[in-house]
Amino acid sequence: MIEKQFNKKGVKRLNKAWKSFYEKYTKFGYFEFSKVFYSDNYALFYFVRSASPLTGKGEIVIFKQINDEWEFFRDIPVWCN
C-alpha cells in the first residue's frame, strides 16, 4: 500500500502522495520501530517518524524497569530534518 503511494517520481508527485496518504490514513505521518533490545533492567528500541518527504526524526528510546514495570527513561536523538 505505501509502496503504491510513493513509487511515483518527482517532488511534486511525492508531495501529492504524502498529502493523499495523510488525508486517507493519518495526520501524523508513519512510524517505524526496531526490535526491542534488553540489557539488565533497561530496554531500548530505534524509532522513526516520517512526517513528509523531507521531514522526520530518528531516535533511540530507552525504558527502565522499576518495580516490575517499564517506565520511560530517556530518548536520544539520532537524526532530525
Protein Blocks (a to p, Z undefined) as FASTA:
>chain_A
ZZmmmmpgcjklmmmmmmmmmmmmomnbpadddddddehjaccddddddfbfkbccdddd
ddddeehiacdfbdcdfbdZZ
